[in-house]
Amino acid sequence: MNEARIVDRGDGPRIEGTRITVYTVLEYLRVGRTRDWIAALLHLPSTQVQAAIDYIRDQEAEVNAGYEIILARIKKGNPPHVESQLNANREKAKARLGR
């Protein structure tokens, strides 16, 4: 395997070849998880998780600012029209499962 890298194709920094963002790794680091624990959980080589850890360390201000934006967006919740559509979809799914 080639050297583990972090790439950003406009949708945030990710571990190359995966859909896993550095923010996912950051969340686990913030609660005290180790590199190897994170690697096992995410089914990744430790080298890929280490690349994310190194990126987080080297780009600390940028990563933390991006993460805070994500947390604020989550806290804000979905707009009413999106929430309405989600509720409608849940009801449709319940109806299908009830058949």
Beta strands, then each sheet from edge to edge (+ up, - down):
strand 1: 6-7
strand 2: 14-15
sheet 1: 1+ 2-
end
